[in-house]
Amino acid sequence: MPSGLVALLDDVSVIARAAAASIDDVGAAAAKAGGKAAGVVIDDAAVTPGYVTGLTPDRELPMIWNITKGSLRNKLLILLPIALILSALLPMAITPILMVGGLYLAFEGAEKVIEKLGGEKHGETLEDPIEDAAQFEKTRVSGAIRTDLILSAEIMAIALAEVEDTTLLTRAVTLALVGIIITVAVYGAVALIVKMDDVGLHLAKKSSAAAQATGRFLLRAMPVVLTALGSIGTVAMLWVGGGIILHGLEELGMPDPAHIAHGLQNTVAAASGPLGSVTGWITYAGVSAVVGLVLGSVVAVAVHLVAKARGKGH
């Protein structure tokens, strides 16, 4: 998946020139910004399947489509205008806003970890009797769109950093282009993932022995893949949220936490030889996830205590 998404992002320059031929640097800026955002794109693709799996198959694609529309609204109608206004009038506000979003992601991830470890569940889940299927689906779609808003904000911030010295028009076209391409790539991949078991069932009914074998393999593999993606999605919330906070603290003049994380990353990378880039990244992601888990757990406990004090319970 990562290589496919990065390849799609590399094509942004071609699409940009077709969409805005009079702006020579839009293509290059969009391609560069999209490539740097690839890590967050992969996290987004890992998080989203958890919101649509476990429901009836006929509702999976409609839910993904609704989340896709919400993601486009997030990027084009909310984040794009805010990014342009802040970059022009109040650029110093971007980092604190991103940090609040990172803390929300950490809270979501920590809450899921607490529930997995036997903590109290909050809100209706697939394990509970669903009294109103339409409302339950609406709630899950809303949750996915909220999470997408934070991840999209990080993507748009990365893109904005690559074009901050360009004209307002170039910034607007580049951010819109990156947002559209990334949304199509992410949710196209998500749709393919969640419907792969249907593809397997279809192939298993074919007369060809090779098709049947492939179908049976997909039917056996997809539950494992979806379960793994659910766990990866939770960890992704923690490491992206923690990473945003570490980077934000560094930007705000408190570099020590980020320097410690990068120091561990460089130490592990130097000791790992040819695998240094991989092990270094894993180390930094792990430190970021721990930061996200600690801060997110504090927020989760505080939120639940306040909710109980107000008598709201679940």
LINTA-V721855 format. One record per residue. N is the residue number from 1. SS is DSSP state (helix for helix, strand for strand, loop for the rest). PSI is psi in degrees with one decimal (NA if undefined). BURIAL is 1 if it has 16 or more other ideal C-beta (glycine too) atoms within 10 Angstrom, else 0. Layout:
n: {N N}
ss: {SS SS}
psi: {PSI PSI}
burial: {BURIAL BURIAL}
This chain:
n: {1 2 3 4 5 6 7 8 9 10 11 12 13 14 15 16 17 18 19 20 21 22 23 24 25 26 27 28 29 30 31 32 33 34 35 36 37 38 39 40 41 42 43 44 45 46 47 48 49 50 51 52 53 54 55 56 57 58 59 60 61 62 63 64 65 66 67 68 69 70 71 72 73 74 75 76 77 78 79 80 81 82 83 84 85 86 87 88 89 90 91 92 93 94 95 96 97 98 99 100 101 102 103 104 105 106 107 108 109 110 111 112 113 114 115 116 117 118 119 120 121 122 123 124 125 126 127 128 129 130 131 132 133 134 135 136 137 138 139 140 141 142 143 144 145 146 147 148 149 150 151 152 153 154 155 156 157 158 159 160 161 162 163 164 165 166 167 168 169 170 171 172 173 174 175 176 177 178 179 180 181 182 183 184 185 186 187 188 189 190 191 192 193 194 195 196 197 198 199 200 201 202 203 204 205 206 207 208 209 210 211 212 213 214 215 216 217 218 219 220 221 222 223 224 225 226 227 228 229 230 231 232 233 234 235 236 237 238 239 240 241 242 243 244 245 246 247 248 249 250 251 252 253 254 255 256 257 258 259 260 261 262 263 264 265 266 267 268 269 270 271 272 273 274 275 276 277 278 279 280 281 282 283 284 285 286 287 288 289 290 291 292 293 294 295 296 297 298 299 300 301 302 303 304 305 306 307 308 309 310 311 312 313 314}
ss: {loop helix helix helix helix helix helix helix helix helix loop helix helix helix helix helix helix helix helix loop loop loop loop loop loop helix helix helix helix helix helix helix helix helix helix helix loop helix helix helix helix helix helix helix helix helix helix helix helix helix helix helix loop loop loop loop helix helix helix helix helix helix helix helix helix helix helix helix helix helix helix helix helix helix helix helix helix helix helix helix helix helix helix helix helix helix helix helix helix loop loop loop helix helix helix helix helix helix helix helix helix helix helix helix helix helix helix helix helix helix helix helix helix helix helix helix loop loop loop loop loop loop loop loop loop loop loop loop loop loop loop loop helix helix helix helix helix helix helix helix helix helix helix helix helix helix helix helix helix helix helix helix helix helix helix helix helix helix helix helix helix helix loop loop loop loop loop helix helix helix helix helix helix helix helix helix helix helix helix helix helix helix helix helix helix helix helix helix helix helix helix helix helix helix loop helix helix helix helix helix helix helix helix helix loop loop loop loop helix helix helix helix helix helix helix helix helix helix helix helix helix helix helix helix helix helix helix helix helix helix helix helix helix helix helix helix helix helix helix helix helix helix helix helix helix helix helix helix helix helix helix loop loop loop loop helix helix helix helix helix helix helix helix helix helix helix helix helix helix helix helix loop helix helix helix helix helix helix helix helix helix helix helix helix helix helix helix helix helix helix helix helix helix helix helix helix helix helix helix helix helix helix helix helix helix helix helix helix helix loop loop loop loop loop}
psi: {-47.3 -44.4 -37.9 -42.1 -42.2 -38.4 -40.8 -42.9 -31.8 -22.1 -3.2 -36.4 -39.5 -46.2 -38.9 -42.1 -32.1 -36.2 -30.3 72.8 -24.4 -6.0 97.7 -34.5 1.5 -44.0 -49.5 -41.7 -42.0 -42.3 -42.8 -44.5 -42.8 -40.1 -41.2 -25.5 -0.7 -36.2 -43.3 -34.1 -45.1 -41.0 -43.0 -43.3 -28.9 -33.8 -42.8 -40.9 -28.4 -22.1 -18.4 -13.0 152.3 -9.7 176.7 140.8 -32.1 -14.7 -5.5 -54.1 -41.7 -38.2 -42.3 -39.7 -42.4 -39.0 -38.9 -45.6 -40.6 -38.0 -41.5 -39.7 -42.5 -48.9 -44.3 -34.4 -22.1 -60.0 -38.5 -51.9 -41.2 -43.2 -43.0 -41.5 -46.3 -40.0 -28.8 -36.8 -33.5 62.7 -26.4 -12.9 -15.1 -45.6 -49.6 -38.5 -43.0 -37.2 -37.8 -43.0 -40.5 -38.0 -36.2 -43.5 -44.1 -40.8 -46.7 -46.1 -43.3 -39.0 -40.7 -40.1 -43.9 -41.9 -40.6 -32.3 7.9 6.3 171.1 133.7 143.6 119.1 167.2 135.6 173.1 -18.5 -15.5 156.0 127.4 110.5 -36.3 96.7 -39.2 -42.6 -37.9 -44.0 -42.4 -40.3 -42.8 -40.2 -42.4 -40.9 -41.6 -39.5 -36.2 -45.2 -41.2 -35.5 -41.4 -46.4 -38.7 -36.8 -39.6 -42.4 -46.6 -34.8 -40.7 -44.8 -41.4 -37.0 -27.5 -17.0 19.9 -20.9 9.5 179.8 163.0 -39.3 -42.5 -43.2 -46.1 -46.7 -42.6 -47.0 -41.6 -42.3 -48.6 -43.0 -44.7 -48.1 -44.5 -39.5 -46.0 -43.0 -46.7 -53.0 -21.7 -42.9 -40.4 -44.7 -41.5 -40.9 -50.0 -19.2 4.5 -29.8 -32.3 -37.6 -43.0 -42.0 -40.5 -44.8 -34.9 -20.7 -3.9 160.7 -23.4 133.9 -38.3 -42.5 -41.6 -41.8 -42.1 -42.4 -44.5 -38.1 -45.3 -39.9 -36.3 -35.6 -35.8 -39.7 -38.2 -43.7 -44.7 -38.7 -43.0 -40.7 -34.2 -43.5 -41.6 -38.8 -41.0 -46.3 -36.9 -40.5 -41.2 -45.6 -33.5 -45.4 -47.6 -39.4 -40.1 -42.4 -43.6 -46.3 -39.3 -42.7 -39.1 -42.8 -30.6 9.7 14.7 75.2 -11.8 -48.4 -44.1 -37.5 -38.6 -45.6 -44.7 -33.3 -44.5 -40.6 -47.4 -37.2 -47.8 -41.3 -41.9 -30.7 -5.2 1.1 -131.4 -24.0 10.5 -41.1 -37.1 -51.7 -33.2 -44.9 -43.1 -40.0 -47.4 -40.8 -38.8 -43.9 -42.6 -40.3 -39.5 -44.2 -45.5 -40.2 -44.1 -52.1 -40.4 -36.1 -39.8 -45.3 -42.3 -45.5 -43.2 -44.0 -43.4 -34.8 -41.6 -42.2 -42.3 -38.5 -30.3 0.5 20.9 -17.8 -120.1 NA}
burial: {0 0 0 0 1 1 0 1 1 0 0 1 1 0 1 1 1 0 0 1 0 0 1 0 0 1 1 1 1 1 1 1 1 1 1 1 1 1 1 1 1 1 1 1 1 1 1 1 1 1 1 1 1 0 1 0 0 0 0 1 0 0 1 1 0 1 1 1 0 1 1 1 0 1 1 1 0 0 1 1 0 0 1 1 0 1 1 0 0 0 0 0 0 1 1 0 0 1 1 0 1 1 1 1 1 1 1 1 1 1 1 1 1 1 1 0 0 0 1 0 0 0 0 1 0 0 0 0 0 0 0 0 0 0 0 1 1 0 0 1 1 0 0 1 1 0 1 1 1 1 1 1 1 1 1 1 1 1 1 1 0 1 1 0 0 1 0 0 0 1 1 1 1 1 1 1 1 1 1 1 1 1 1 0 1 1 1 1 1 1 1 0 1 1 0 1 1 0 0 1 0 0 1 1 0 0 0 0 0 0 0 0 0 1 1 0 0 1 1 0 0 1 0 0 0 1 0 0 1 1 0 1 1 1 1 1 1 1 1 1 1 1 1 1 1 1 1 1 1 1 1 0 0 0 0 0 1 1 0 0 1 1 0 0 1 0 0 1 1 0 0 0 0 0 0 0 0 0 1 1 0 1 1 1 1 1 1 1 1 0 1 1 1 0 1 1 1 0 1 1 0 0 0 1 0 0 0 0 0 0 0 0 0 0}
